[in-house]
Amino acid sequence: MEHRVLLFSIACHGILLWRLWSQKLAGTYLFLTIFLSAEVLQNLVILPVRSGSDLYAWIYFLSTPILWFLAYLVVLELYRLILEDYPGIASVGRKAVNWCMGLAVIVSFAYAIPDLRTTTGPFPVLRIYFIVERSTVLGLLLFLVLIQLFLIRYRLELSANRRVYATGYALYFGVGVALDIIYTSLGIRVVETVTLWGVAVAGVLLLAGAVLLSSEGEARVQLESTDSNSDGARLQQQLADINRLLSRAARGRG
């Protein structure tokens, strides 16, 4: 059953990657494409390896940090694409991601290292690994949630593809974070069934992305015209003012 679900996940990744290439979207969503390709490669390498073996563990522990880094690049890509009309805000958002993720890793090490002396088990260093992993993925998920809140608050005029990208990736990454927390908290024997269902749900999200993303979806969706006194107009003006202020502040520091 585990192999079947893993094959299903690989197939879903492949379909979405094919869709990105066939619709000429791979270059536009470059880091998403690289991230999905890296997940496929990890799954293909793990597929013939017996679950629970030392080799399986080594493959997972060596490859997963690469996926963390690529997921971080995807979040930066989302900020760039969603806020391309507001470079001042986009720059602050990317810097916030950089600083907060770096701080999260440092704090995780500082929290975990003093406990190594009292940690029992054959591999106490894994405690550091899991704490850093949890801090990293939760931090990335937080910034993905902030993107969603920003979109809801300011009603940006985005293309259908970018809305699908922002929402779909947040859901997909959220499923992965939930599975990771359950796995590290309860252990593989307790959560094997839940993990399989989670991987299946993540695959369905990938298939939904393959259906919804298209070259036509790059056209920007025009919101209904509003007069200068409407809520929409005030929000757009507020956003423009914030962007102008941050851009001036950035130039002043430069």
C-alpha positions in Angstrom: 0.0 0.0 0.0 2.8 2.4 0.8 4.4 1.8 -2.5 1.1 2.4 -4.3 0.6 5.7 -2.6 4.2 6.7 -3.3 3.7 5.8 -7.0 0.5 7.8 -7.0 2.4 10.8 -5.6 5.1 10.5 -8.2 2.5 10.3 -10.9 0.7 13.4 -9.6 4.0 15.3 -9.5 4.8 14.2 -13.0 1.4 15.4 -14.3 1.8 18.8 -12.8 5.3 19.2 -14.0 4.2 18.1 -17.5 1.4 20.7 -17.3 3.9 23.5 -16.3 6.2 22.6 -19.2 3.4 22.2 -21.8 1.8 25.5 -20.9 5.2 27.2 -20.9 4.8 28.1 -17.2 7.9 26.4 -15.9 10.1 29.4 -16.4 7.6 31.7 -14.8 7.2 29.5 -11.8 10.9 28.3 -11.8 11.4 27.5 -8.1 8.0 25.7 -7.9 9.1 23.6 -10.9 12.5 22.8 -9.2 10.9 22.0 -5.9 8.4 19.6 -7.5 11.2 18.0 -9.5 13.3 17.5 -6.3 10.4 15.8 -4.6 10.0 13.5 -7.5 13.7 12.6 -7.4 13.5 12.0 -3.6 10.5 9.7 -4.1 12.1 7.8 -6.9 15.3 7.2 -4.9 13.3 6.1 -1.8 10.8 3.9 -3.8 12.9 0.7 -4.0 14.3 1.0 -0.5 12.8 -0.8 2.4 11.0 1.5 4.7 12.6 1.6 8.2 16.0 0.6 6.9 19.2 2.6 7.6 19.5 3.4 3.9 16.0 4.8 3.9 16.7 7.0 6.9 20.0 8.3 5.4 18.3 9.2 2.1 15.5 11.0 3.9 17.8 12.9 6.3 20.2 14.0 3.6 17.6 15.0 1.0 15.0 16.6 3.1 17.0 19.7 4.1 17.4 20.4 0.3 13.6 20.4 0.0 13.4 22.8 3.0 15.7 25.2 1.1 13.8 24.9 -2.1 10.5 25.4 -0.2 12.0 28.6 1.2 12.8 29.7 -2.4 9.2 29.0 -3.5 8.0 31.3 -0.7 10.3 34.1 -1.9 9.1 33.5 -5.5 5.5 33.8 -4.3 6.2 37.2 -2.6 7.9 38.4 -5.8 5.1 37.3 -8.1 2.2 38.5 -6.0 3.8 41.8 -5.1 5.4 42.6 -8.4 3.4 45.9 -8.7 4.6 46.8 -5.2 8.4 46.4 -5.1 8.8 48.2 -1.8 6.4 45.8 0.0 7.9 42.8 -1.8 11.4 43.8 -0.7 10.4 44.1 2.9 8.5 40.8 2.7 11.5 38.9 1.3 13.8 40.4 4.0 11.3 39.4 6.7 11.3 35.8 5.4 15.1 35.8 5.3 15.7 37.2 8.8 12.9 35.2 10.4 14.0 31.9 8.9 17.6 32.5 9.9 16.5 33.4 13.4 14.3 30.3 13.6 17.2 28.0 12.8 19.6 29.7 15.3 17.0 29.6 18.1 16.3 25.9 17.3 19.9 25.0 17.6 20.2 27.1 20.8 17.2 25.3 22.3 18.2 21.7 21.3 21.9 21.6 21.9 21.8 22.0 25.7 19.4 19.0 25.9 21.8 16.6 24.1 23.4 15.5 27.3 20.2 14.4 28.8 18.6 12.9 25.6 18.4 9.1 25.6 18.6 6.9 22.6 21.2 5.9 20.0 21.0 9.1 17.9 20.5 12.1 20.1 21.6 14.4 17.3 18.3 13.6 15.6 16.7 15.8 18.3 18.4 18.8 16.8 17.4 17.7 13.3 13.7 17.4 14.1 13.6 20.6 16.1 15.2 22.6 13.3 13.0 20.9 10.8 9.8 21.8 12.7 10.9 25.4 13.2 11.8 25.8 9.5 8.6 24.3 8.1 6.3 26.1 10.6 8.1 29.4 9.8 7.5 28.8 6.0 3.9 27.9 6.7 3.4 31.1 8.7 4.6 33.2 5.8 2.4 31.3 3.4 -0.6 32.1 5.7 0.4 35.7 5.7 0.3 35.8 1.9 -3.2 34.5 2.0 -4.3 37.1 4.6 -2.6 39.8 2.5 -4.5 38.7 -0.6 -7.8 38.7 1.3 -7.2 42.0 2.9 -6.2 44.0 -0.2 -8.0 42.1 -3.0 -5.0 42.3 -5.4 -5.6 42.0 -9.1 -3.7 38.8 -9.8 -3.9 36.3 -12.6 -5.8 33.1 -12.0 -2.6 31.1 -12.1 -1.0 33.1 -9.3 -4.0 32.8 -7.1 -4.0 29.0 -7.7 -0.2 29.0 -7.0 -0.5 30.9 -3.7 -3.5 29.0 -2.3 -2.6 25.6 -3.7 1.0 25.7 -2.5 -0.1 26.9 1.0 -2.5 23.9 1.3 0.0 21.5 -0.1 2.7 22.6 2.2 0.3 22.7 5.1 -0.5 19.0 4.6 3.2 18.2 4.5 3.7 20.2 7.8 0.9 18.4 9.5 2.2 15.0 8.5 5.7 15.9 9.6 4.5 17.1 13.1 2.4 13.9 13.5 5.2 11.7 12.4 7.8 13.3 14.7 5.4 13.4 17.7 3.8 10.0 17.5 6.1 7.7 15.5 5.8 5.8 12.3 3.8 2.9 13.7 1.1 5.1 15.0 0.7 7.3 12.0 1.3 5.1 9.0 -2.3 5.1 7.9 -2.7 8.8 8.5 0.5 9.5 6.5 -0.7 7.5 3.5 -3.9 9.4 3.5 -2.0 12.7 3.8 0.2 11.8 0.8 -2.9 10.9 -1.2 -4.5 14.3 -0.3 -1.3 16.1 -1.3 -1.4 14.2 -4.6 -5.0 15.3 -5.3 -3.9 18.9 -4.7 -1.2 18.5 -7.3 -3.7 17.2 -9.7 -6.0 20.1 -9.0 -3.1 22.4 -9.8 -2.5 20.6 -13.1 -6.1 21.2 -14.1 -6.3 24.8 -13.0 -3.0 26.1 -14.3 -2.9 27.2 -17.9 -1.2 29.7 -20.2 -4.5 31.5 -20.5 -4.5 31.8 -16.7 -1.6 34.2 -16.8 -4.0 37.0 -17.9 -4.6 39.3 -14.9 -8.1 39.3 -13.5 -9.6 42.7 -13.6 -11.6 43.5 -10.5 -14.9 45.5 -10.9 -14.4 49.2 -11.4 -15.0 51.2 -8.3 -15.3 54.9 -7.5 -12.8 56.8 -5.5 -14.9 56.5 -2.3 -15.3 52.7 -2.4 -13.6 50.3 -0.1 -11.7 48.8 -2.9 -10.3 52.1 -4.1 -9.3 53.0 -0.5 -7.5 49.7 -0.1 -5.6 50.1 -3.3 -4.6 53.7 -2.4 -3.5 52.5 1.1 -1.4 49.8 -0.5 0.2 52.2 -2.9 1.0 54.6 -0.1 2.6 51.8 1.9 4.7 50.7 -1.1 5.8 54.3 -1.8 6.9 54.8 1.8 8.8 51.6 1.9 10.5 52.3 -1.4 11.6 55.7 -0.2 12.9 54.2 3.0 14.9 51.6 1.0 16.4 54.3 -1.3 17.3 56.4 1.8 19.3 53.5 3.3 20.9 52.9 -0.1 
